[in-house]
Amino acid sequence: MVFTKIDADKEKGFIQLKGTAQNYTALAKQIVALRSNKNIKSLEIKGINFSTNGLEFEITAGADPKIFVKGSNF
């Protein structure tokens, strides 16, 4: 799994991740990890496509603003 683009907005409480994964299993494991984080409030997966680099994807997550604070236990 490689994240090629990461955008975040503390005030709006969202994180957008774009990247590639070797296969659906690798992507599914990342989704499970994000969903198990208590500071992730919502998760949307879209734009899953096959490419020469593997599986391209985009994940948008709603997050508790404290996830953006250095030293917070998230």
C-alpha positions in Angstrom: 0.0 0.0 0.0 1.3 3.4 -1.0 -0.4 6.7 -0.4 0.3 9.0 -3.3 -1.7 12.0 -2.0 -2.9 13.0 1.5 -5.1 16.0 2.2 -6.5 16.9 5.6 -8.6 19.7 7.0 -8.7 20.0 10.8 -11.5 22.6 10.9 -13.8 20.5 8.6 -12.6 17.2 10.2 -11.8 15.3 7.1 -8.9 13.3 5.6 -8.6 12.3 2.0 -6.2 9.6 0.9 -5.3 8.5 -2.6 -3.0 5.7 -3.4 -2.3 2.2 -4.8 -2.5 -1.2 -3.3 -1.3 -4.6 -4.6 -4.7 -6.1 -4.4 -8.2 -6.0 -2.7 -6.9 -7.8 0.4 -4.3 -5.1 1.1 -6.9 -2.4 0.6 -9.4 -4.2 2.8 -6.8 -4.5 5.6 -6.3 -0.7 5.5 -10.0 -0.1 5.6 -10.4 -2.3 8.7 -7.5 -0.5 10.4 -9.1 2.9 9.7 -12.6 1.7 10.8 -11.1 0.4 14.1 -9.7 3.8 15.0 -12.1 5.5 17.4 -11.3 9.0 16.0 -12.4 8.1 12.5 -16.1 8.9 12.4 -17.0 8.0 8.8 -15.3 6.3 5.9 -16.1 6.5 2.2 -14.2 4.4 -0.4 -14.5 5.5 -4.1 -12.7 5.4 -7.3 -11.3 1.9 -7.2 -9.6 1.2 -10.5 -7.1 -1.3 -11.9 -3.8 0.2 -13.2 -0.4 -1.0 -14.1 0.7 -0.2 -10.6 -2.1 -2.2 -9.0 -5.3 -1.1 -7.5 -5.9 2.7 -7.3 -8.2 4.0 -4.7 -9.5 7.1 -2.9 -10.6 7.1 0.7 -12.4 10.0 2.4 -12.7 9.9 6.2 -14.5 12.1 8.7 -12.3 12.5 11.7 -12.4 13.9 15.2 -10.3 17.1 15.2 -8.0 15.8 18.0 -6.5 13.3 15.5 -4.6 16.3 14.1 -3.1 17.4 17.4 0.5 16.3 18.0 0.8 14.1 21.0 -2.9 13.1 21.2 -3.7 9.4 21.7 -5.5 8.5 18.6 
